[in-house]
Every structure is written in C-alpha cells, then in structure tokens.
Amino acid sequence: MTRWIILGLFGGVAVACVAPSMPQPSEGQALYMENCVQCHGVSGKGDGPWAASQDPRPADLTRLERGGAFPTAHVLSVIDGYERAGQPGQEMPEFGLLLEGETVPVDTGDGVLTPTPRPLAALMTYLKSIQAEG
C-alpha cells in the first residue's frame, strides 16, 4: 500500500513539472484571422481591406526577420502595445488585454525563458512561420 502511495506522489510531481508546450502556428493563425487580417491582410503583407485608410500603412509581417533572426522581443512588445504606448501616429490597437491566459516559456532572444501568455506566444509563433524566404 505504501509503495502505491509513493508511486502516486511521484507521478503527481512528474505531471506538475511538465512545462507547457509552445503553441503551434495554427493556433496563432486563428488569432491572426480574428484580430489582424483587417489591416495586415490574409497574406500578412499589410494589404488588408482597412490598410488603405491607415497612416502609417500596416507593416508587411512577412518581412520581420533581420539578418536571419526573428525579433521575438520586439514583435511581442508591439502586439501587446508596450512598444508604442503613448506614441503619436500609432494606429495599431493594443492587443495585450485580449492575449491573456496561461503562460508558456518563450526565449525572447536573451537565452532566458520568459513566461508569456499563450495567445501572445501563439500569434508570435504564427508570424515567425510566415517569414518570407530570402
């Protein structure tokens, strides 16, 4: 009986220690289609139906990589609104409050895993997946 209790305790600890997995691009694509396509377009090139009325124009989200590196920290901060808080000429709404929830560990480029709301990480993962080659 004692053996089963000990095994049960170790099993419970093992389950509790499993880190949440990073979302797949498809999870972020669903959020993109709900929140971003109007301005950035289905292709992500900044050609959505509302793009023509925006000043500045929406960014081409397929060309975010610089020197072969995806700017994870910058992308996360722009999406949640931190990057542009209080800056004039910024038309993109802040999505931080819409992207709350359980957290997943994300390496933002400094080698440190930062707890990031899963929906925000999902959207970032999708954007990373649509980067143009070359």
Salt bridges, closest charged atoms under 4 A:
GLU27 OE2 - ARG118 NE 2.99
GLU83 OE2 - HIS74 ND1 3.58
